[in-house]
Amino acid sequence: MLRTRVIPVLLLQNGGLVKGEKFKKHKYVGDPINAVRIFNEKEVDELAFIDISVGINGNEPDYTLIEDMASEAFMPIAYGGGIKRLDQVEKLFLLGVEKVIINSEFHNNPELVKECSKIAGAQSIVVAIDVKKNLFGRYEVYTHNGTHKTGVCPVEYAKKAQLYGAGEIVLTSIDREGSAQGLDLDLIKKVTAAVEIPVIVQGGVGHLQHIKQAVKYAGASAVAVGSFFTFHGKHKAVLLTYPAYQELENLFLD
């Protein structure tokens, strides 16, 4: 297992895999079960799935699909999307999910994270923080797939997540998501300096050096990657990829 986790993150929408840019313009890129099989072959240590369709329309998570993905996967699966209640979290663990990712509901009801952490352990509970710069250049937390601005500073939000029992944070720059222009190192530094729990970062990876920069120079504990592992070439042909184990190990040696 890699000392520094590099985690493919895959978006689900209506049962299929999609990918977009800045939380918009999502297009279909494949079948999630097939994606799990591909990443099995590439010996990925961990996979994350976020369902962007259930949180908006209020539906329950697609438990059948989640169970199929978890049973197919050789690696631990993290799942987020539409999680609002403790019984949903308990069901997800029974289906084989190793970690649950709670996003908008943490803003609405932070007690949910505390309850889940008590039952499952903090290591299994992740709070997702989606961030965008406002017109004045200040960072602000957004919820509901980036459609609702909260007016909350991500540093204070991360501290609150830690206080309420989150074992990890997934920090996403909406402005960088799908851009391949590099992660927002300034944002990452601010958040990682404020909390003691691991911070997984995503949004903007375009080559392996971007991953190294986030870990070595900004304090990220792990990096989640979407487009860089999904598209290939200037025409963005769909091709699920993952670097060789030794390539990632060497990335963090110097």
Secondary structure as UniProt FT lines:
FT   STRAND          5..13
FT   TURN            14..15
FT   STRAND          16..21
FT   TURN            22..23
FT   STRAND          24..30
FT   HELIX           32..41
FT   TURN            42..43
FT   STRAND          47..51
FT   TURN            52..53
FT   HELIX           54..57
FT   HELIX           63..72
FT   STRAND          77..80
FT   HELIX           86..94
FT   TURN            95..96
FT   STRAND          99..102
FT   HELIX           104..108
FT   HELIX           111..120
FT   HELIX           122..124
FT   STRAND          125..133
FT   TURN            135..136
FT   STRAND          139..143
FT   TURN            144..147
FT   STRAND          148..149
FT   HELIX           154..163
FT   TURN            164..165
FT   STRAND          168..173
FT   TURN            174..178
FT   HELIX           185..192
FT   TURN            193..194
FT   STRAND          199..202
FT   HELIX           208..216
FT   TURN            217..218
FT   STRAND          222..225
FT   HELIX           227..229
FT   STRAND          231..232
FT   TURN            233..236
FT   STRAND          237..238
FT   HELIX           245..251
FT   TURN            252..253
//
